[in-house]
Amino acid sequence: MFGVSRQRVNQIAKDDPTFPAPAAYLATGRIWSREAIEKWARATGRTIVGEG
């Protein structure tokens, strides 16, 4: 969605207090609401790949 690795997403989620909380915790890992992530991305000036 942002053209970054899972490791980078984990680092952002850990370091950025404005990053949304996960919508759920599954055995395979955390998942987020697409709407919450898109809102956060726009608020922080990030580009969403494929949007535009």
N, CA, C and O atoms as CSV, one atom per row, in Angstrom:
chain,resi,resn,atom,element,x,y,z
A,1,MET,N,N,0.816,-1.197,0.000
A,1,MET,CA,C,0.000,0.000,0.000
A,1,MET,C,C,0.867,1.272,0.000
A,1,MET,O,O,0.487,2.287,-0.584
A,2,PHE,N,N,2.026,1.207,0.656
A,2,PHE,CA,C,2.927,2.362,0.703
A,2,PHE,C,C,4.263,2.087,0.038
A,2,PHE,O,O,5.118,2.970,-0.030
A,3,GLY,N,N,4.446,0.878,-0.449
A,3,GLY,CA,C,5.702,0.527,-1.095
A,3,GLY,C,C,6.846,0.356,-0.112
A,3,GLY,O,O,7.997,0.639,-0.444
A,4,VAL,N,N,6.537,-0.110,1.113
A,4,VAL,CA,C,7.572,-0.365,2.114
A,4,VAL,C,C,7.450,-1.801,2.611
A,4,VAL,O,O,6.425,-2.452,2.406
A,5,SER,N,N,8.490,-2.285,3.258
A,5,SER,CA,C,8.513,-3.652,3.763
A,5,SER,C,C,7.682,-3.798,5.041
A,5,SER,O,O,7.337,-2.814,5.695
A,6,ARG,N,N,7.374,-5.041,5.375
A,6,ARG,CA,C,6.678,-5.311,6.640
A,6,ARG,C,C,7.510,-4.830,7.830
A,6,ARG,O,O,6.978,-4.328,8.820
A,7,GLN,N,N,8.824,-4.997,7.708
A,7,GLN,CA,C,9.697,-4.551,8.793
A,7,GLN,C,C,9.565,-3.049,9.008
A,7,GLN,O,O,9.539,-2.579,10.146
A,8,ARG,N,N,9.480,-2.293,7.904
A,8,ARG,CA,C,9.330,-0.841,8.014
A,8,ARG,C,C,7.983,-0.473,8.632
A,8,ARG,O,O,7.907,0.444,9.449
A,9,VAL,N,N,6.940,-1.169,8.252
A,9,VAL,CA,C,5.620,-0.926,8.851
A,9,VAL,C,C,5.677,-1.182,10.353
A,9,VAL,O,O,5.142,-0.403,11.142
A,10,ASN,N,N,6.324,-2.269,10.741
A,10,ASN,CA,C,6.450,-2.565,12.170
A,10,ASN,C,C,7.203,-1.459,12.901
A,10,ASN,O,O,6.840,-1.097,14.021
A,11,GLN,N,N,8.242,-0.924,12.280
A,11,GLN,CA,C,9.017,0.150,12.900
A,11,GLN,C,C,8.163,1.413,13.028
A,11,GLN,O,O,8.184,2.071,14.069
A,12,ILE,N,N,7.420,1.752,11.990
A,12,ILE,CA,C,6.546,2.927,12.047
A,12,ILE,C,C,5.496,2.743,13.134
A,12,ILE,O,O,5.258,3.653,13.929
A,13,ALA,N,N,4.868,1.575,13.173
A,13,ALA,CA,C,3.836,1.301,14.179
A,13,ALA,C,C,4.401,1.416,15.592
A,13,ALA,O,O,3.710,1.869,16.505
A,14,LYS,N,N,5.647,1.010,15.769
A,14,LYS,CA,C,6.290,1.071,17.078
A,14,LYS,C,C,6.673,2.499,17.464
A,14,LYS,O,O,6.503,2.902,18.615
A,15,ASP,N,N,7.193,3.265,16.497
A,15,ASP,CA,C,7.772,4.568,16.800
A,15,ASP,C,C,6.826,5.760,16.666
A,15,ASP,O,O,7.075,6.809,17.261
A,16,ASP,N,N,5.752,5.619,15.902
A,16,ASP,CA,C,4.860,6.753,15.633
A,16,ASP,C,C,3.604,6.644,16.492
A,16,ASP,O,O,2.761,5.784,16.235
A,17,PRO,N,N,3.461,7.491,17.499
A,17,PRO,CA,C,2.285,7.408,18.379
A,17,PRO,C,C,0.971,7.731,17.672
A,17,PRO,O,O,-0.099,7.441,18.206
A,18,THR,N,N,1.033,8.325,16.483
A,18,THR,CA,C,-0.199,8.633,15.753
A,18,THR,C,C,-0.651,7.477,14.857
A,18,THR,O,O,-1.741,7.524,14.287
A,19,PHE,N,N,0.188,6.434,14.733
A,19,PHE,CA,C,-0.174,5.293,13.899
A,19,PHE,C,C,-1.363,4.580,14.537
A,19,PHE,O,O,-1.371,4.363,15.748
A,20,PRO,N,N,-2.366,4.214,13.739
A,20,PRO,CA,C,-3.573,3.588,14.303
A,20,PRO,C,C,-3.286,2.268,15.014
A,20,PRO,O,O,-2.348,1.545,14.675
A,21,ALA,N,N,-4.105,1.983,15.990
A,21,ALA,CA,C,-4.017,0.694,16.683
A,21,ALA,C,C,-4.532,-0.398,15.749
A,21,ALA,O,O,-5.391,-0.138,14.907
A,22,PRO,N,N,-4.022,-1.599,15.889
A,22,PRO,CA,C,-4.515,-2.696,15.055
A,22,PRO,C,C,-6.007,-2.931,15.288
A,22,PRO,O,O,-6.509,-2.755,16.398
A,23,ALA,N,N,-6.701,-3.329,14.234
A,23,ALA,CA,C,-8.123,-3.664,14.344
A,23,ALA,C,C,-8.284,-5.045,14.971
A,23,ALA,O,O,-9.296,-5.330,15.611
A,24,ALA,N,N,-7.274,-5.904,14.782
A,24,ALA,CA,C,-7.327,-7.255,15.342
A,24,ALA,C,C,-5.923,-7.837,15.417
A,24,ALA,O,O,-5.004,-7.414,14.716
A,25,TYR,N,N,-5.798,-8.819,16.290
A,25,TYR,CA,C,-4.557,-9.577,16.410
A,25,TYR,C,C,-4.871,-11.011,16.014
A,25,TYR,O,O,-5.675,-11.678,16.666
A,26,LEU,N,N,-4.245,-11.482,14.957
A,26,LEU,CA,C,-4.445,-12.844,14.478
A,26,LEU,C,C,-3.188,-13.666,14.729
A,26,LEU,O,O,-2.144,-13.120,15.087
A,27,ALA,N,N,-3.288,-14.956,14.545
A,27,ALA,CA,C,-2.124,-15.823,14.728
A,27,ALA,C,C,-0.993,-15.421,13.785
A,27,ALA,O,O,0.183,-15.592,14.107
A,28,THR,N,N,-1.355,-14.888,12.622
A,28,THR,CA,C,-0.344,-14.481,11.641
A,28,THR,C,C,0.190,-13.077,11.873
A,28,THR,O,O,1.146,-12.665,11.218
A,29,GLY,N,N,-0.412,-12.339,12.794
A,29,GLY,CA,C,0.062,-10.994,13.100
A,29,GLY,C,C,-1.074,-9.993,13.233
A,29,GLY,O,O,-2.251,-10.353,13.259
A,30,ARG,N,N,-0.691,-8.741,13.315
A,30,ARG,CA,C,-1.666,-7.659,13.478
A,30,ARG,C,C,-2.275,-7.290,12.134
A,30,ARG,O,O,-1.628,-7.401,11.092
A,31,ILE,N,N,-3.533,-6.848,12.172
A,31,ILE,CA,C,-4.168,-6.307,10.969
A,31,ILE,C,C,-4.792,-4.964,11.329
A,31,ILE,O,O,-5.237,-4.742,12.454
A,32,TRP,N,N,-4.810,-4.079,10.339
A,32,TRP,CA,C,-5.342,-2.746,10.532
A,32,TRP,C,C,-6.509,-2.503,9.598
A,32,TRP,O,O,-6.614,-3.128,8.543
A,33,SER,N,N,-7.373,-1.608,9.986
A,33,SER,CA,C,-8.455,-1.161,9.125
A,33,SER,C,C,-7.851,-0.339,7.996
A,33,SER,O,O,-7.057,0.569,8.244
A,34,ARG,N,N,-8.221,-0.652,6.762
A,34,ARG,CA,C,-7.711,0.107,5.612
A,34,ARG,C,C,-8.084,1.581,5.753
A,34,ARG,O,O,-7.275,2.462,5.464
A,35,GLU,N,N,-9.299,1.840,6.192
A,35,GLU,CA,C,-9.770,3.218,6.363
A,35,GLU,C,C,-8.894,3.981,7.362
A,35,GLU,O,O,-8.523,5.128,7.113
A,36,ALA,N,N,-8.567,3.353,8.477
A,36,ALA,CA,C,-7.736,4.007,9.492
A,36,ALA,C,C,-6.334,4.286,8.958
A,36,ALA,O,O,-5.761,5.345,9.216
A,37,ILE,N,N,-5.789,3.332,8.215
A,37,ILE,CA,C,-4.443,3.508,7.649
A,37,ILE,C,C,-4.442,4.608,6.596
A,37,ILE,O,O,-3.524,5.428,6.563
A,38,GLU,N,N,-5.454,4.638,5.739
A,38,GLU,CA,C,-5.524,5.682,4.711
A,38,GLU,C,C,-5.673,7.058,5.347
A,38,GLU,O,O,-5.055,8.020,4.892
A,39,LYS,N,N,-6.474,7.161,6.380
A,39,LYS,CA,C,-6.641,8.440,7.091
A,39,LYS,C,C,-5.309,8.880,7.704
A,39,LYS,O,O,-4.928,10.046,7.595
A,40,TRP,N,N,-4.612,7.955,8.341
A,40,TRP,CA,C,-3.309,8.261,8.936
A,40,TRP,C,C,-2.318,8.689,7.857
A,40,TRP,O,O,-1.575,9.654,8.033
A,41,ALA,N,N,-2.313,7.963,6.738
A,41,ALA,CA,C,-1.377,8.266,5.655
A,41,ALA,C,C,-1.593,9.680,5.121
A,41,ALA,O,O,-0.636,10.432,4.932
A,42,ARG,N,N,-2.829,10.029,4.885
A,42,ARG,CA,C,-3.115,11.382,4.377
A,42,ARG,C,C,-2.728,12.453,5.397
A,42,ARG,O,O,-2.189,13.499,5.036
A,43,ALA,N,N,-3.006,12.185,6.662
A,43,ALA,CA,C,-2.690,13.161,7.715
A,43,ALA,C,C,-1.191,13.364,7.873
A,43,ALA,O,O,-0.753,14.425,8.318
A,44,THR,N,N,-0.402,12.358,7.514
A,44,THR,CA,C,1.051,12.455,7.677
A,44,THR,C,C,1.777,12.692,6.357
A,44,THR,O,O,3.007,12.674,6.311
A,45,GLY,N,N,1.016,12.916,5.281
A,45,GLY,CA,C,1.627,13.254,4.002
A,45,GLY,C,C,2.243,12.089,3.260
A,45,GLY,O,O,3.079,12.297,2.382
A,46,ARG,N,N,1.856,10.873,3.586
A,46,ARG,CA,C,2.402,9.713,2.895
A,46,ARG,C,C,1.628,9.433,1.617
A,46,ARG,O,O,0.438,9.736,1.525
A,47,THR,N,N,2.295,8.862,0.645
A,47,THR,CA,C,1.682,8.517,-0.633
A,47,THR,C,C,1.168,7.094,-0.587
A,47,THR,O,O,1.870,6.179,-0.155
A,48,ILE,N,N,-0.059,6.915,-1.034
A,48,ILE,CA,C,-0.642,5.580,-1.131
A,48,ILE,C,C,-0.424,5.104,-2.553
A,48,ILE,O,O,-0.890,5.742,-3.497
A,49,VAL,N,N,0.281,3.988,-2.719
A,49,VAL,CA,C,0.612,3.449,-4.031
A,49,VAL,C,C,-0.677,3.095,-4.770
A,49,VAL,O,O,-1.567,2.449,-4.217
A,50,GLY,N,N,-0.760,3.525,-6.022
A,50,GLY,CA,C,-1.910,3.221,-6.843
A,50,GLY,C,C,-3.065,4.195,-6.693
A,50,GLY,O,O,-4.080,4.060,-7.376
A,51,GLU,N,N,-2.927,5.161,-5.822
A,51,GLU,CA,C,-3.986,6.147,-5.645
A,51,GLU,C,C,-3.657,7.374,-6.467
A,51,GLU,O,O,-2.495,7.756,-6.605
A,52,GLY,N,N,-4.665,7.970,-6.996
A,52,GLY,CA,C,-4.385,9.212,-7.685
A,52,GLY,C,C,-5.033,9.271,-8.961
A,52,GLY,O,O,-4.897,10.264,-9.677
